[in-house]
Amino acid sequence: MLALFYILIGISIASVIWQLTNIFNLKTDVADESDNDQQGKLMFVFMIGFYALMIFSFWKYSAVLLPEAASREGARIDNLYMYTMGLILVVQAIMQFLIFYFAYKYRGVKGRKALFYSDSHKLETIWTITPSVVLAGLIIYGLSVWVDITDVSDMEDPMVIEIYAKQFSWEARYAGDDNALGRANVRFIKGLNSMGVDMTDLNAADDVPVRELHLVKGRPVIFKLRSQDVLHSAYMPHFRNQMNCVPGMVTQMAFTPTMTTEEMRQNETIVAKVENINILRAEKGEDAYEFDYLLLCNKICGASHYNMQMKIIVETEDEFEDWMLEQQSITEVLNK
């Protein structure tokens, strides 16, 4: 498929060069009626090809889209996305049709004169008010979704986790039994205290540093985000969640997982994706791939940006408690 893509690019470049050559060779020649007729018909043919390619792309490449959201808030974001893209596709389909159709229908014909008028208050009112109303509706709906997914005041028993970004890795710490994170600052980074936790803060004593995130299905999670060096972006695509990690300040995002890792691995879309990936990996002699949720960096933060990944496991409450019992508090880690 990639080879076909390169071939199409080559053909397009050759066509542009050929057309430019023809333009430079023009002298006093003027397009006649046959030229106008030919170009008008070619526009109509191009319109058919344009829609055929669009339909083919939907059919061929829909498999690369993300599966259903694995968080309660992500479902609302998906709805916003579908409404927006649906509207864009409808408007695009209609407008592209009109552009190509009018180019064909009103191609130059001898004796035909264009109707000209300087302005139309009615048309200007329609094409000003209509987009304004539609866009205002989308913006208001988008703001309502944003407020809902960022308001953590009504969350019941949320888990509090800090995510710490640095070139080019992630670290995290759980708030411990008191569910309150201790203060942290880059000035406190020393030795094993790689996240700069202020150990004089009593809330820090039971914090639990980890290199892998474990979340509980159905339990809300509040993430506190920091960065050690440059601007990073904590991105969890399957939960439809993303927030910038800004040096010198703490940002926040939250969501409630709705599917465990094992449940997502049984999702039909994920099963098909994994099968396709493993076919490609087998051809390269690579090990088989197994799906996992991931925390990624969605900012180009440096040469090894692509290495910024942290595994996320969504599990039951009992499984999470068993895992947490195996972890050491930051006090235990520093006192080794």
C-alpha positions in Angstrom: 0.0 0.0 0.0 2.9 2.3 0.8 4.3 1.7 -2.7 1.0 2.7 -4.3 1.0 5.8 -2.2 4.5 6.8 -3.5 3.4 6.0 -7.1 0.3 8.3 -6.7 2.6 11.1 -5.3 4.9 10.6 -8.3 2.1 10.8 -10.8 0.7 13.9 -9.1 4.1 15.7 -9.2 4.6 14.7 -12.9 1.1 16.1 -13.6 1.9 19.4 -11.9 5.1 19.7 -13.8 3.4 19.0 -17.1 0.7 21.6 -16.4 3.3 24.2 -15.4 5.2 23.5 -18.6 2.0 24.1 -20.6 1.3 27.3 -18.8 4.8 28.6 -19.5 4.4 27.7 -23.2 1.2 29.7 -23.4 1.6 32.8 -25.5 -1.5 34.6 -26.9 -3.6 31.4 -27.1 -6.9 31.7 -25.4 -9.0 28.7 -24.2 -11.8 28.0 -26.7 -15.2 26.4 -26.2 -13.8 22.9 -26.6 -11.2 23.5 -23.9 -13.8 24.8 -21.5 -16.1 21.8 -22.3 -13.2 19.4 -21.7 -12.1 21.0 -18.4 -15.7 21.1 -17.2 -16.2 17.4 -17.8 -12.8 16.6 -16.2 -14.0 18.4 -13.1 -17.1 16.2 -13.0 -14.9 13.1 -13.4 -12.6 14.3 -10.7 -15.6 14.8 -8.4 -16.6 11.1 -8.9 -13.0 10.0 -8.2 -12.9 12.3 -5.1 -15.9 10.7 -3.5 -14.8 7.2 -4.5 -11.5 7.8 -2.8 -13.2 9.2 0.3 -15.5 6.1 0.6 -12.6 3.8 0.0 -10.6 5.5 2.8 -13.4 5.1 5.2 -13.7 1.4 4.3 -10.0 0.6 4.2 -8.6 2.6 7.1 -11.4 2.6 9.7 -9.5 -0.3 11.3 -6.8 2.0 12.6 -9.3 4.0 14.7 -9.4 3.6 18.4 -11.9 1.2 19.9 -14.7 2.3 22.2 -13.6 4.5 25.1 -12.4 2.7 28.3 -13.5 5.5 30.6 -16.9 7.1 31.6 -15.7 10.5 30.5 -14.2 9.2 27.3 -17.7 8.2 26.1 -18.8 11.8 26.2 -15.7 12.9 24.4 -16.4 10.3 21.7 -20.0 11.7 21.4 -18.6 15.2 20.9 -16.2 13.9 18.3 -18.9 12.0 16.4 -21.2 15.0 16.3 -18.4 17.3 15.1 -17.1 15.0 12.5 -20.6 14.0 11.3 -21.4 17.7 10.8 -18.1 18.3 9.0 -18.5 15.3 6.7 -22.1 16.4 5.7 -21.1 20.0 5.0 -17.9 18.9 3.2 -19.8 16.4 1.0 -22.4 19.0 0.0 -20.0 21.8 -0.6 -17.5 19.7 -2.6 -20.3 18.5 -4.7 -21.5 22.0 -5.4 -18.0 23.2 -6.3 -17.3 20.4 -8.8 -20.9 20.4 -10.2 -21.0 24.1 -10.8 -17.6 24.0 -12.5 -19.1 21.4 -14.8 -22.5 22.9 -15.3 -21.3 26.5 -15.8 -18.3 25.8 -18.0 -17.6 28.3 -20.7 -20.1 28.2 -23.6 -20.1 30.6 -26.5 -22.7 33.3 -26.1 -23.4 32.5 -22.4 -23.0 35.5 -20.0 -22.6 35.4 -16.3 -25.2 37.0 -14.1 -23.5 39.7 -12.0 -24.8 41.6 -9.0 -22.7 43.5 -6.5 -24.2 42.1 -3.3 -27.1 40.3 -1.6 -28.0 41.1 1.9 -30.1 38.0 2.2 -27.3 35.7 1.1 -24.7 37.4 3.3 -27.1 37.1 6.3 -27.6 33.4 5.7 -24.0 32.4 5.3 -23.0 34.6 8.3 -25.7 33.6 10.8 -25.9 29.9 9.9 -22.2 29.0 10.5 -22.2 31.2 13.6 -25.2 29.4 15.1 -23.8 25.9 14.3 -20.3 26.7 15.7 -21.8 28.4 18.8 -23.8 25.2 19.4 -20.7 23.0 19.1 -18.6 25.3 21.3 -21.3 25.4 24.0 -21.7 21.6 23.9 -17.9 21.2 23.9 -17.6 23.5 27.0 -20.3 21.5 28.8 -18.3 18.3 28.2 -15.1 19.9 29.3 -16.6 21.2 32.5 -18.1 17.7 33.3 -14.9 15.8 32.7 -12.7 18.3 34.6 -15.0 18.8 37.6 -13.8 16.5 40.3 -15.8 17.9 43.2 -18.5 15.2 42.9 -16.2 12.2 42.5 -16.7 9.6 45.2 -13.6 8.1 46.8 -11.2 9.1 44.0 -7.7 7.6 43.8 -5.0 10.4 43.7 -1.9 9.7 41.7 0.9 12.0 40.7 2.5 11.6 37.2 6.0 13.0 36.8 7.4 13.6 33.3 11.0 14.0 32.4 13.2 13.4 29.4 12.5 10.6 28.5 10.5 8.6 31.0 7.5 8.7 33.4 7.4 8.2 37.1 4.3 8.0 39.3 3.4 7.9 43.0 0.2 7.0 44.8 -1.1 9.1 47.6 -1.0 6.2 50.1 -3.5 5.5 52.9 -4.2 9.1 53.6 -5.1 9.7 49.9 -3.1 13.0 50.1 0.1 13.6 48.1 3.1 15.1 49.9 4.6 18.3 48.5 7.3 18.0 45.8 9.8 20.2 44.1 12.7 19.7 41.7 15.0 21.2 44.4 14.5 18.0 46.5 15.6 15.7 43.8 18.6 13.7 45.2 19.6 10.1 44.8 16.6 7.7 45.0 14.3 10.7 45.6 14.0 11.1 41.8 10.6 12.9 41.9 11.7 15.6 44.3 9.3 14.7 47.1 9.5 16.9 50.2 10.0 14.3 53.0 9.4 16.9 55.7 5.8 16.9 54.7 3.9 14.4 56.8 1.6 13.6 53.9 4.6 12.3 51.9 5.6 9.5 54.3 3.1 6.9 52.9 3.3 7.9 49.2 4.0 5.0 47.0 6.4 5.5 44.0 5.9 3.2 41.0 7.0 2.7 37.4 3.7 1.1 36.3 0.2 2.4 36.8 -2.5 0.1 38.2 -6.1 1.5 38.2 -9.4 0.0 39.5 -12.4 -0.5 37.2 -15.2 1.8 38.3 -13.1 3.9 40.7 -12.4 7.6 39.8 -8.8 8.6 39.4 -7.4 12.2 39.8 -4.0 12.7 38.2 -1.7 15.5 39.4 0.8 16.2 36.6 4.3 17.7 36.9 7.3 18.1 34.6 11.0 18.2 35.5 12.4 19.8 32.4 10.3 20.7 29.3 6.7 20.7 28.2 5.3 17.1 28.0 1.8 15.9 27.5 0.3 13.0 29.4 -1.8 11.1 26.8 -3.9 8.0 27.5 -5.6 7.4 24.2 -7.9 4.6 25.2 -9.3 6.7 28.0 -9.6 9.8 25.8 -7.6 11.7 28.3 -4.8 14.2 27.8 -3.2 17.1 29.7 0.0 19.0 29.5 2.8 18.6 32.1 4.2 22.0 32.6 7.5 22.8 34.4 7.0 24.8 37.5 3.3 24.1 38.0 0.8 21.2 38.7 -1.9 20.4 36.2 -4.8 18.0 36.7 -7.0 15.5 34.8 -9.4 12.8 35.9 -11.4 9.9 34.6 -13.2 6.7 35.7 -12.0 3.5 34.0 -14.9 1.3 32.8 -13.0 -1.7 31.2 -10.3 -3.8 32.7 -7.2 -4.6 30.6 -8.5 -8.2 30.2 -11.9 -7.0 29.1 -10.3 -4.7 26.5 -8.2 -7.5 25.2 -11.4 -9.4 24.4 -12.8 -6.4 22.5 -13.4 -7.4 18.8 -11.7 -4.3 17.5 -8.6 -4.9 19.7 -8.5 -8.6 18.8 -8.5 -7.7 15.1 -5.8 -5.0 15.6 -3.6 -7.4 17.6 -3.9 -10.1 14.9 -2.9 -7.7 12.1 0.0 -6.3 14.2 1.3 -9.8 15.0 1.2 -10.8 11.3 3.5 -7.9 10.5 5.7 -8.6 13.5 6.0 -12.3 12.5 7.1 -11.3 9.0 9.9 -9.3 10.7 10.8 -12.1 13.1 9.7 -10.1 16.1 7.9 -11.4 19.2 4.1 -11.4 19.4 2.4 -8.3 20.7 -0.2 -8.2 23.5 -2.4 -5.3 24.1 -1.9 -3.0 27.1 -3.2 0.4 28.0 -0.4 3.0 27.7 0.6 6.4 29.0 2.3 8.3 26.2 3.8 11.7 25.7 2.0 13.7 23.0 4.5 16.5 22.8 7.6 16.3 20.7 9.9 16.8 23.8 13.3 15.7 22.4 15.2 13.1 20.5 13.9 10.1 22.5 10.3 11.4 22.8 9.0 8.1 21.4 10.5 6.2 24.4 8.1 7.9 26.9 5.7 5.1 27.6 4.3 3.7 30.8 2.2 0.6 31.1 -1.3 1.0 32.6 -3.2 -2.0 34.0 -6.9 -1.7 34.9 -8.1 -4.4 37.2 -10.5 -5.3 40.0 -10.4 -3.8 43.5 -9.0 -7.1 44.9 -6.3 -7.4 42.3 -5.3 -3.8 42.9 -5.1 -4.3 46.7 -2.9 -7.4 46.2 -0.6 -5.4 43.9 -0.4 -2.5 46.3 0.6 -4.7 49.2 3.7 -5.6 47.2 4.8 -2.0 46.8 7.0 0.0 49.1 6.3 3.5 50.4 8.8 6.3 49.5 10.0 6.3 53.1 10.9 2.6 52.9 12.6 3.2 49.5 14.7 6.1 50.8 15.7 4.3 54.0 17.1 1.3 52.2 
